[in-house]
Amino acid sequence: MNDLPETMSLAARLRNNFLAGLIICAPVAITIWLTWSFIRWADSWVKPYIPSRIDPESYLKFAIPGFGLLIAVVSITLIGFLGKNLIGRSVVDFSERVLHRMPLVRTLYRSLKQIFESVLTDQSSSFKRVGLIEFPSPGTWSVVFIATDVRGEIAARLNEDGREMVAVFLPPTPVPTAGFLMFVPRDRIKLLDMTPEEAAKLLISGGLVMPDYKPRSMETVFPVWKP
């Protein structure tokens, strides 16, 4: 009878050690797997277009993981550098004029270009701020990523009552890549100090990973936000 508690204690220790090992190994293994999968995906897209004379694999006879990704990064950077000078700008403008003459392609191109310019430019503040809105019912709050101020026809329609509207993205849990675009009055959004990365961790974990809170001045964190 006295052996039962010792057996249970040993089993509990083994269980705790297994869980501790799982906490250590699982994030490392998943990170390595995702990184390796991304490198292989990038290589599969780029390597077929690399001339054999500059491809080291044709000389070494074994694969070099990440070489295609490196070529893609260098090429994109070089294109960006060339696109800023006069000759490169002329080529880009000519290419855009050709695309704008294509009925279906021009709509897709304009939309994609506007999205990338809005998200990737240094001046953009889109999705760099996190807030709370009452959703789906009063008293119930959801985390949202603040996109931008509402403009155009939607702003004209929604601002008729004098309230400034803001476009926000409401992501689901635990996959925040999909979600809902919502237009919310500026004064109904509670701004948060947490970064978008911390908010993403909160959503992916289903609320289990709460970021540490260090109070900061809202004027320092969000200097352009004027409720």
Accessible surface in RSA format (square Angstrom, percent):
REM  Atomic radii and reference values for relative SASA: ProtOr
REM  Chains: A
REM  Algorithm: Lee & Richards
REM  Probe-radius: 1.40
REM  Slices: 20
REM RES _ NUM      All-atoms   Total-Side   Main-Chain    Non-polar    All polar
REM                ABS   REL    ABS   REL    ABS   REL    ABS   REL    ABS   REL
RES MET A   1   202.35 104.8 152.96 101.2  49.38 117.6 121.37 103.2  80.97 107.3
RES ASN A   2   128.77  88.8 120.29 116.2   8.49  20.4  31.00  74.6  97.77  94.5
RES ASP A   3   103.70  72.6 103.35 102.9   0.36   0.8  31.19  73.4  72.51  72.3
RES LEU A   4   107.77  60.0 103.42  74.0   4.34  10.9 106.25  74.6   1.52   4.1
RES PRO A   5    83.13  60.6  75.50  68.8   7.63  27.7  79.50  65.6   3.63  22.5
RES GLU A   6   121.96  70.0 115.27  87.2   6.70  15.9  45.54  88.1  76.42  62.4
RES THR A   7    81.51  58.0  77.10  78.2   4.41  10.5  59.06  79.3  22.45  33.9
RES MET A   8   121.35  62.8 115.03  76.1   6.32  15.0  99.26  84.4  22.09  29.3
RES SER A   9    49.82  42.1  41.92  55.9   7.90  18.2  29.41  62.6  20.41  28.6
RES LEU A  10    89.50  49.8  89.50  64.0   0.00   0.0  89.50  62.9   0.00   0.0
RES ALA A  11    55.28  50.8  48.41  74.7   6.88  15.6  50.98  71.8   4.30  11.4
RES ALA A  12    47.88  44.0  43.27  66.8   4.61  10.5  47.36  66.7   0.52   1.4
RES ARG A  13   129.83  54.5 128.19  65.3   1.64   3.9  62.04  84.8  67.79  41.1
RES LEU A  14   108.34  60.3 103.74  74.2   4.60  11.6 104.15  73.1   4.19  11.3
RES ARG A  15   148.92  62.5 141.86  72.3   7.06  16.8  56.51  77.2  92.41  56.0
RES ASN A  16    80.13  55.3  74.26  71.8   5.87  14.1  24.41  58.7  55.72  53.9
RES ASN A  17    99.66  68.7  89.92  86.9   9.74  23.4  25.17  60.6  74.49  72.0
RES PHE A  18   136.01  68.0 126.22  78.2   9.80  25.5 134.68  81.7   1.34   3.8
RES LEU A  19    68.25  38.0  68.05  48.7   0.20   0.5  68.13  47.8   0.13   0.3
RES ALA A  20    49.76  45.8  44.88  69.3   4.88  11.1  48.69  68.6   1.07   2.8
RES GLY A  21    27.77  34.3   0.00   N/A  27.77  34.3  27.12  74.4   0.66   1.5
RES LEU A  22    87.98  49.0  83.47  59.7   4.52  11.4  86.37  60.7   1.61   4.3
RES ILE A  23   127.60  72.6 118.86  88.5   8.74  21.1 124.14  89.4   3.46   9.4
RES ILE A  24   120.90  68.8 113.29  84.4   7.62  18.4 118.69  85.5   2.21   6.0
RES CYS A  25    78.85  59.6  74.64  83.2   4.21   9.9  28.37  71.9  50.48  54.4
RES ALA A  26    32.10  29.5  25.75  39.7   6.35  14.5  32.09  45.2   0.01   0.0
RES PRO A  27    73.50  53.6  66.17  60.3   7.33  26.6  73.19  60.4   0.30   1.9
RES VAL A  28    84.79  55.8  80.80  73.1   3.99   9.6  84.76  73.7   0.03   0.1
RES ALA A  29    58.48  53.8  49.32  76.1   9.15  20.8  54.73  77.1   3.75   9.9
RES ILE A  30    99.40  56.6  97.71  72.8   1.68   4.1  99.40  71.6   0.00   0.0
RES THR A  31    82.74  58.8  80.32  81.4   2.42   5.8  57.80  77.6  24.93  37.7
RES ILE A  32   109.38  62.2 106.35  79.2   3.03   7.3 108.92  78.4   0.46   1.3
RES TRP A  33   159.29  63.9 155.21  75.1   4.07   9.6 134.65  71.8  24.64  40.0
RES LEU A  34    98.13  54.6  93.36  66.8   4.76  12.0  93.60  65.7   4.53  12.2
RES THR A  35    70.74  50.3  65.25  66.1   5.49  13.1  53.52  71.9  17.22  26.0
RES TRP A  36   111.16  44.6 110.02  53.3   1.14   2.7  99.95  53.3  11.21  18.2
RES SER A  37    41.38  35.0  33.60  44.8   7.77  17.9  29.89  63.6  11.49  16.1
RES PHE A  38   107.93  54.0 102.66  63.6   5.28  13.7 107.40  65.1   0.53   1.5
RES ILE A  39    35.17  20.0  35.17  26.2   0.00   0.0  35.17  25.3   0.00   0.0
RES ARG A  40   149.79  62.9 143.52  73.2   6.27  14.9  28.62  39.1 121.18  73.4
RES TRP A  41   145.84  58.5 139.73  67.6   6.11  14.3 127.94  68.2  17.90  29.0
RES ALA A  42     6.91   6.4   5.13   7.9   1.78   4.1   6.91   9.7   0.00   0.0
RES ASP A  43    10.86   7.6  10.84  10.8   0.02   0.0   7.34  17.3   3.52   3.5
RES SER A  44    71.55  60.5  47.54  63.5  24.01  55.3  50.30 107.1  21.25  29.8
RES TRP A  45   161.59  64.8 154.37  74.7   7.22  17.0 147.96  78.9  13.63  22.1
RES VAL A  46    30.58  20.1  28.46  25.8   2.12   5.1  30.58  26.6   0.00   0.0
RES LYS A  47    45.85  22.4  38.57  23.7   7.28  17.3  28.00  25.2  17.85  19.0
RES PRO A  48   100.25  73.1  58.27  53.1  41.98 152.6  70.91  58.5  29.34 182.4
RES TYR A  49   180.90  84.5 153.24  87.2  27.66  72.0 112.03  84.2  68.87  84.9
RES ILE A  50    17.42   9.9   3.60   2.7  13.82  33.3   5.31   3.8  12.11  32.9
RES PRO A  51    56.09  40.9  43.91  40.0  12.17  44.2  55.99  46.2   0.10   0.6
RES SER A  52    81.85  69.2  71.51  95.4  10.34  23.8  39.19  83.5  42.66  59.8
RES ARG A  53   180.36  75.7 162.72  82.9  17.64  42.0  63.11  86.2 117.25  71.1
RES ILE A  54    99.08  56.4  81.76  60.9  17.31  41.7  89.04  64.1  10.04  27.2
RES ASP A  55    20.24  14.2  20.24  20.1   0.00   0.0   0.14   0.3  20.10  20.0
RES PRO A  56    33.04  24.1  29.35  26.8   3.69  13.4  32.94  27.2   0.10   0.6
RES GLU A  57    36.57  21.0  30.49  23.1   6.09  14.5   9.36  18.1  27.21  22.2
RES SER A  58    43.47  36.7  25.35  33.8  18.12  41.7  33.98  72.4   9.49  13.3
RES TYR A  59   143.74  67.1 117.54  66.9  26.21  68.2 100.55  75.6  43.19  53.2
RES LEU A  60    86.30  48.1  71.78  51.4  14.52  36.5  74.86  52.6  11.43  30.8
RES LYS A  61   169.95  82.9 136.09  83.5  33.86  80.6  97.92  88.1  72.03  76.7
RES PHE A  62   123.64  61.9 113.18  70.1  10.46  27.2 123.03  74.6   0.61   1.7
RES ALA A  63    69.24  63.7  50.35  77.7  18.89  43.0  51.01  71.8  18.22  48.3
RES ILE A  64    48.64  27.7  47.72  35.6   0.92   2.2  48.64  35.0   0.00   0.0
RES PRO A  65    74.47  54.3  51.79  47.2  22.68  82.4  55.24  45.6  19.23 119.5
RES GLY A  66    16.77  20.7   0.00   N/A  16.77  20.7  11.34  31.1   5.43  12.2
RES PHE A  67    33.51  16.8  30.15  18.7   3.36   8.7  33.17  20.1   0.34   1.0
RES GLY A  68     0.00   0.0   0.00   N/A   0.00   0.0   0.00   0.0   0.00   0.0
RES LEU A  69    45.35  25.3  45.35  32.4   0.00   0.0  45.35  31.8   0.00   0.0
RES LEU A  70   102.64  57.2  99.47  71.2   3.17   8.0 102.64  72.1   0.00   0.0
RES ILE A  71    48.85  27.8  48.70  36.3   0.15   0.4  48.79  35.1   0.06   0.2
RES ALA A  72    22.37  20.6  17.89  27.6   4.48  10.2  22.37  31.5   0.00   0.0
RES VAL A  73    81.51  53.6  79.39  71.9   2.12   5.1  81.23  70.6   0.28   0.8
RES VAL A  74    82.70  54.4  79.79  72.2   2.91   7.0  82.07  71.3   0.63   1.7
RES SER A  75    45.56  38.5  42.26  56.4   3.31   7.6  26.49  56.4  19.08  26.7
RES ILE A  76   122.96  70.0 120.06  89.4   2.91   7.0 120.48  86.8   2.49   6.8
RES THR A  77    90.70  64.5  81.47  82.6   9.23  22.0  71.58  96.1  19.12  28.9
RES LEU A  78    96.49  53.7  93.91  67.2   2.58   6.5  96.25  67.6   0.24   0.6
RES ILE A  79   115.81  65.9 114.38  85.2   1.43   3.5 114.88  82.7   0.93   2.5
RES GLY A  80    36.33  44.8   0.00   N/A  36.33  44.8  34.25  94.0   2.08   4.7
RES PHE A  81   137.57  68.8 132.08  81.8   5.49  14.3 135.26  82.0   2.32   6.6
RES LEU A  82    81.11  45.2  81.11  58.0   0.00   0.0  81.11  57.0   0.00   0.0
RES GLY A  83    15.42  19.0   0.00   N/A  15.42  19.0  11.63  31.9   3.79   8.5
RES LYS A  84   182.78  89.2 147.72  90.6  35.06  83.5  95.57  86.0  87.21  92.9
RES ASN A  85    63.06  43.5  54.32  52.5   8.74  21.0  41.51  99.9  21.55  20.8
RES LEU A  86   147.90  82.4 137.78  98.6  10.11  25.4 141.96  99.7   5.94  16.0
RES ILE A  87   136.99  78.0 133.82  99.7   3.18   7.7 136.61  98.4   0.38   1.0
RES GLY A  88    10.98  13.5   0.00   N/A  10.98  13.5  10.15  27.9   0.83   1.9
RES ARG A  89    99.46  41.8  99.46  50.7   0.00   0.0  49.59  67.8  49.86  30.2
RES SER A  90    59.08  49.9  50.47  67.4   8.60  19.8  36.02  76.7  23.06  32.3
RES VAL A  91    88.95  58.5  86.58  78.4   2.37   5.7  88.95  77.3   0.00   0.0
RES VAL A  92    48.04  31.6  46.19  41.8   1.85   4.5  48.04  41.7   0.00   0.0
RES ASP A  93    49.92  35.0  48.38  48.2   1.54   3.6  13.26  31.2  36.65  36.6
RES PHE A  94   121.46  60.8 121.46  75.2   0.00   0.0 121.46  73.6   0.00   0.0
RES SER A  95    50.21  42.4  46.30  61.8   3.91   9.0  29.45  62.7  20.76  29.1
RES GLU A  96    21.54  12.4  21.54  16.3   0.00   0.0   4.78   9.2  16.76  13.7
RES ARG A  97   131.44  55.2 128.81  65.7   2.62   6.2  61.27  83.7  70.17  42.5
RES VAL A  98    57.75  38.0  57.21  51.8   0.54   1.3  57.32  49.8   0.42   1.1
RES LEU A  99    48.14  26.8  48.14  34.4   0.00   0.0  48.14  33.8   0.00   0.0
RES HIS A 100    59.56  32.6  54.88  38.1   4.68  12.0  38.44  39.6  21.12  24.6
RES ARG A 101   194.26  81.6 169.81  86.6  24.45  58.2  58.39  79.8 135.87  82.3
RES MET A 102    77.45  40.1  76.48  50.6   0.97   2.3  66.07  56.2  11.37  15.1
RES PRO A 103    95.32  69.5  88.64  80.8   6.67  24.3  88.67  73.2   6.65  41.3
RES LEU A 104   155.58  86.6 147.15 105.3   8.42  21.2 147.93 103.9   7.65  20.6
RES VAL A 105    63.96  42.1  62.19  56.3   1.77   4.3  63.96  55.6   0.00   0.0
RES ARG A 106    91.98  38.6  91.98  46.9   0.00   0.0   2.33   3.2  89.64  54.3
RES THR A 107    87.37  62.1  84.57  85.7   2.80   6.7  64.85  87.1  22.52  34.0
RES LEU A 108   111.07  61.9 106.95  76.5   4.12  10.4 110.56  77.6   0.51   1.4
RES TYR A 109    55.36  25.8  52.60  29.9   2.76   7.2  43.70  32.8  11.66  14.4
RES ARG A 110   127.83  53.7 122.69  62.5   5.14  12.2  46.92  64.1  80.91  49.0
RES SER A 111    52.27  44.2  47.04  62.8   5.23  12.1  28.51  60.7  23.76  33.3
RES LEU A 112    82.62  46.0  82.53  59.0   0.09   0.2  82.62  58.0   0.00   0.0
RES LYS A 113    71.90  35.1  64.93  39.8   6.96  16.6  47.57  42.8  24.33  25.9
RES GLN A 114   120.43  67.3 118.80  86.8   1.63   3.9  31.38  66.8  89.05  67.5
RES ILE A 115    99.93  56.9  96.78  72.1   3.15   7.6  99.93  72.0   0.00   0.0
RES PHE A 116   117.67  58.9 115.69  71.7   1.98   5.1 116.63  70.7   1.04   3.0
RES GLU A 117    86.17  49.5  81.32  61.5   4.85  11.6  34.89  67.5  51.28  41.9
RES SER A 118    49.05  41.4  40.28  53.8   8.77  20.2  29.76  63.4  19.29  27.0
RES VAL A 119    60.98  40.1  51.10  46.3   9.87  23.8  51.10  44.4   9.87  26.8
RES LEU A 120   123.40  68.7  98.15  70.2  25.25  63.5 101.17  71.1  22.23  59.8
RES THR A 121    57.35  40.8  49.26  49.9   8.09  19.3  49.39  66.3   7.96  12.0
RES ASP A 122   131.46  92.1 106.31 105.8  25.15  59.5  31.07  73.1 100.39 100.1
RES GLN A 123   163.78  91.6 130.29  95.2  33.49  79.7  74.38 158.3  89.39  67.8
RES SER A 124    17.54  14.8   5.11   6.8  12.43  28.6  13.77  29.3   3.78   5.3
RES SER A 125    45.10  38.1  41.46  55.3   3.63   8.4  21.59  46.0  23.50  32.9
RES SER A 126    17.37  14.7  13.41  17.9   3.96   9.1   3.08   6.6  14.29  20.0
RES PHE A 127    78.57  39.3  72.24  44.7   6.33  16.5  72.24  43.8   6.33  18.1
RES LYS A 128   106.02  51.7  92.27  56.6  13.75  32.7  66.91  60.2  39.11  41.7
RES ARG A 129    22.48   9.4  21.89  11.2   0.59   1.4   9.22  12.6  13.26   8.0
RES VAL A 130     0.01   0.0   0.00   0.0   0.01   0.0   0.00   0.0   0.01   0.0
RES GLY A 131     0.00   0.0   0.00   N/A   0.00   0.0   0.00   0.0   0.00   0.0
RES LEU A 132    41.55  23.1  41.55  29.7   0.00   0.0  41.55  29.2   0.00   0.0
RES ILE A 133     4.79   2.7   4.79   3.6   0.00   0.0   4.79   3.5   0.00   0.0
RES GLU A 134    61.51  35.3  36.75  27.8  24.76  59.0   7.29  14.1  54.23  44.3
RES PHE A 135    68.10  34.1  67.79  42.0   0.31   0.8  68.10  41.3   0.00   0.0
RES PRO A 136   101.39  73.9  71.42  65.1  29.97 108.9  72.28  59.7  29.11 180.9
RES SER A 137    52.41  44.3  48.66  64.9   3.74   8.6  36.43  77.6  15.98  22.4
RES PRO A 138   123.59  90.1 102.63  93.6  20.96  76.2 103.26  85.3  20.33 126.4
RES GLY A 139    59.50  73.4   0.00   N/A  59.50  73.4  31.61  86.8  27.89  62.5
RES THR A 140    61.15  43.5  57.94  58.7   3.21   7.6  39.49  53.0  21.66  32.7
RES TRP A 141   101.38  40.7  72.73  35.2  28.65  67.3  55.31  29.5  46.07  74.7
RES SER A 142    23.89  20.2  18.32  24.5   5.57  12.8  11.21  23.9  12.69  17.8
RES VAL A 143    19.69  13.0  15.20  13.8   4.50  10.8  15.20  13.2   4.50  12.2
RES VAL A 144     0.00   0.0   0.00   0.0   0.00   0.0   0.00   0.0   0.00   0.0
RES PHE A 145    20.51  10.3  20.51  12.7   0.00   0.0  20.51  12.4   0.00   0.0
RES ILE A 146     0.24   0.1   0.24   0.2   0.00   0.0   0.24   0.2   0.00   0.0
RES ALA A 147    11.40  10.5  10.83  16.7   0.57   1.3  10.83  15.3   0.57   1.5
RES THR A 148    46.95  33.4  43.29  43.9   3.66   8.7  35.36  47.5  11.59  17.5
RES ASP A 149    64.13  44.9  60.48  60.2   3.65   8.6  17.29  40.7  46.84  46.7
RES VAL A 150    16.17  10.6   2.02   1.8  14.15  34.1   5.49   4.8  10.68  29.0
RES ARG A 151   165.58  69.5 146.01  74.4  19.57  46.6  70.08  95.8  95.50  57.9
RES GLY A 152    56.92  70.2   0.00   N/A  56.92  70.2  43.40 119.1  13.52  30.3
RES GLU A 153   123.81  71.1 108.18  81.8  15.63  37.2  45.86  88.7  77.96  63.6
RES ILE A 154    76.63  43.6  74.28  55.3   2.36   5.7  76.37  55.0   0.26   0.7
RES ALA A 155    12.17  11.2  11.92  18.4   0.25   0.6  12.09  17.0   0.08   0.2
RES ALA A 156    66.03  60.7  47.13  72.7  18.90  43.0  58.45  82.3   7.57  20.1
RES ARG A 157   157.45  66.1 145.22  74.0  12.23  29.1  42.93  58.7 114.52  69.4
RES LEU A 158    69.58  38.8  59.85  42.8   9.73  24.5  62.23  43.7   7.36  19.8
RES ASN A 159    55.05  38.0  43.34  41.9  11.71  28.2  18.47  44.4  36.59  35.4
RES GLU A 160   136.62  78.4  96.48  73.0  40.14  95.6  45.77  88.5  90.85  74.2
RES ASP A 161   101.74  71.3  64.73  64.4  37.01  87.5  48.53 114.2  53.21  53.1
RES GLY A 162    68.33  84.3   0.00   N/A  68.33  84.3  37.14 101.9  31.20  69.9
RES ARG A 163    89.20  37.5  83.46  42.5   5.74  13.7  38.96  53.2  50.24  30.4
RES GLU A 164   102.30  58.7  96.34  72.9   5.96  14.2  35.54  68.7  66.76  54.5
RES MET A 165    20.86  10.8  16.92  11.2   3.93   9.4  12.95  11.0   7.91  10.5
RES VAL A 166     0.42   0.3   0.42   0.4   0.00   0.0   0.42   0.4   0.00   0.0
RES ALA A 167     7.41   6.8   7.41  11.4   0.00   0.0   7.41  10.4   0.00   0.0
RES VAL A 168     0.00   0.0   0.00   0.0   0.00   0.0   0.00   0.0   0.00   0.0
RES PHE A 169    46.36  23.2  46.36  28.7   0.00   0.0  46.36  28.1   0.00   0.0
RES LEU A 170    12.37   6.9  12.15   8.7   0.22   0.5  12.15   8.5   0.22   0.6
RES PRO A 171     8.15   5.9   0.00   0.0   8.15  29.6   0.26   0.2   7.89  49.1
RES PRO A 172    54.08  39.4  42.92  39.1  11.16  40.6  53.77  44.4   0.30   1.9
RES THR A 173    71.29  50.7  41.86  42.4  29.43  70.1  28.16  37.8  43.13  65.2
RES PRO A 174    80.31  58.5  75.36  68.7   4.95  18.0  75.36  62.2   4.95  30.8
RES VAL A 175    89.05  58.6  87.38  79.1   1.67   4.0  88.46  76.9   0.59   1.6
RES PRO A 176    26.40  19.2  18.88  17.2   7.51  27.3  18.98  15.7   7.42  46.1
RES THR A 177   122.20  86.9  88.50  89.7  33.70  80.3  81.30 109.2  40.90  61.8
RES ALA A 178    61.56  56.6  55.35  85.4   6.21  14.1  61.56  86.7   0.00   0.0
RES GLY A 179    34.24  42.2   0.00   N/A  34.24  42.2   3.03   8.3  31.21  69.9
RES PHE A 180   129.13  64.6 126.16  78.1   2.96   7.7 129.13  78.3   0.00   0.0
RES LEU A 181   114.97  64.0  85.52  61.2  29.45  74.0  85.52  60.1  29.45  79.3
RES MET A 182    45.07  23.3  40.99  27.1   4.08   9.7  44.61  37.9   0.45   0.6
RES PHE A 183    69.91  35.0  46.60  28.9  23.31  60.7  46.60  28.3  23.31  66.7
RES VAL A 184    14.89   9.8  14.26  12.9   0.62   1.5  14.89  12.9   0.00   0.0
RES PRO A 185    23.62  17.2  23.62  21.5   0.00   0.0  23.62  19.5   0.00   0.0
RES ARG A 186    24.35  10.2  22.42  11.4   1.93   4.6   7.58  10.4  16.76  10.2
RES ASP A 187   100.30  70.3  68.68  68.4  31.61  74.8  39.75  93.5  60.55  60.4
RES ARG A 188   116.75  49.0 107.93  55.0   8.83  21.0  30.55  41.8  86.20  52.2
RES ILE A 189    14.35   8.2   0.00   0.0  14.35  34.6   0.16   0.1  14.19  38.5
RES LYS A 190   116.03  56.6 110.90  68.0   5.12  12.2  63.29  57.0  52.73  56.2
RES LEU A 191    25.04  13.9  11.16   8.0  13.88  34.9  11.16   7.8  13.88  37.3
RES LEU A 192    35.67  19.9  34.28  24.5   1.40   3.5  35.67  25.1   0.00   0.0
RES ASP A 193    13.23   9.3   6.70   6.7   6.53  15.4   4.28  10.1   8.95   8.9
RES MET A 194    38.37  19.9  28.57  18.9   9.80  23.3  31.93  27.2   6.44   8.5
RES THR A 195    53.03  37.7  50.57  51.3   2.45   5.8  49.64  66.7   3.39   5.1
RES PRO A 196    31.58  23.0  30.34  27.7   1.23   4.5  30.45  25.1   1.13   7.0
RES GLU A 197   115.64  66.4 110.33  83.5   5.31  12.6  62.25 120.4  53.39  43.6
RES GLU A 198    54.56  31.3  53.63  40.6   0.93   2.2  14.38  27.8  40.18  32.8
RES ALA A 199     0.00   0.0   0.00   0.0   0.00   0.0   0.00   0.0   0.00   0.0
RES ALA A 200    28.69  26.4  28.69  44.3   0.00   0.0  28.69  40.4   0.00   0.0
RES LYS A 201   123.87  60.4 119.92  73.6   3.94   9.4  68.37  61.5  55.50  59.1
RES LEU A 202    18.72  10.4  18.05  12.9   0.68   1.7  18.05  12.7   0.68   1.8
RES LEU A 203    16.31   9.1  15.09  10.8   1.23   3.1  16.31  11.5   0.00   0.0
RES ILE A 204    98.07  55.8  88.35  65.8   9.72  23.4  88.35  63.6   9.72  26.4
RES SER A 205    27.83  23.5  10.76  14.4  17.07  39.3  22.01  46.9   5.82   8.2
RES GLY A 206    49.30  60.8   0.00   N/A  49.30  60.8  20.10  55.1  29.20  65.4
RES GLY A 207    29.11  35.9   0.00   N/A  29.11  35.9  16.44  45.1  12.67  28.4
RES LEU A 208   157.85  87.9 128.70  92.1  29.15  73.3 130.76  91.8  27.09  72.9
RES VAL A 209    77.93  51.3  74.55  67.5   3.38   8.1  77.86  67.7   0.07   0.2
RES MET A 210   131.31  68.0 110.65  73.2  20.66  49.2  94.58  80.4  36.73  48.7
RES PRO A 211    32.94  24.0   9.47   8.6  23.46  85.3  19.17  15.8  13.77  85.6
RES ASP A 212   129.28  90.6 104.10 103.6  25.18  59.5  28.58  67.3 100.71 100.4
RES TYR A 213   156.19  72.9 127.48  72.5  28.71  74.7  98.35  73.9  57.84  71.3
RES LYS A 214   160.37  78.2 154.71  94.9   5.66  13.5  97.75  88.0  62.62  66.7
RES PRO A 215   103.43  75.4  80.53  73.4  22.90  83.2  80.90  66.8  22.53 140.0
RES ARG A 216   121.33  50.9  97.82  49.9  23.52  56.0  55.44  75.8  65.89  39.9
RES SER A 217    62.81  53.1  45.71  61.0  17.09  39.4  38.78  82.6  24.03  33.7
RES MET A 218    81.36  42.1  76.11  50.4   5.25  12.5  76.22  64.8   5.14   6.8
RES GLU A 219   100.90  57.9  94.04  71.1   6.86  16.3  57.20 110.6  43.70  35.7
RES THR A 220   106.92  76.0  83.66  84.8  23.25  55.4  66.93  89.9  39.99  60.4
RES VAL A 221    43.26  28.5  20.08  18.2  23.18  55.9  25.89  22.5  17.37  47.1
RES PHE A 222     9.82   4.9   6.79   4.2   3.03   7.9   8.15   4.9   1.67   4.8
RES PRO A 223    80.47  58.6  70.26  64.0  10.20  37.1  70.76  58.4   9.71  60.3
RES VAL A 224   103.37  68.0  80.22  72.6  23.15  55.8  85.69  74.5  17.69  48.0
RES TRP A 225    12.12   4.9   9.00   4.4   3.13   7.3   6.08   3.2   6.05   9.8
RES LYS A 226   128.89  62.9 122.06  74.9   6.83  16.3  88.64  79.8  40.25  42.9
RES PRO A 227   124.93  91.1  69.56  63.4  55.37 201.3  90.56  74.8  34.37 213.6
END  Absolute sums over single chains surface
CHAIN  1 A    17174.9      14837.8       2337.1      12059.1       5115.8
END  Absolute sums over all chains
TOTAL         17174.9      14837.8       2337.1      12059.1       5115.8
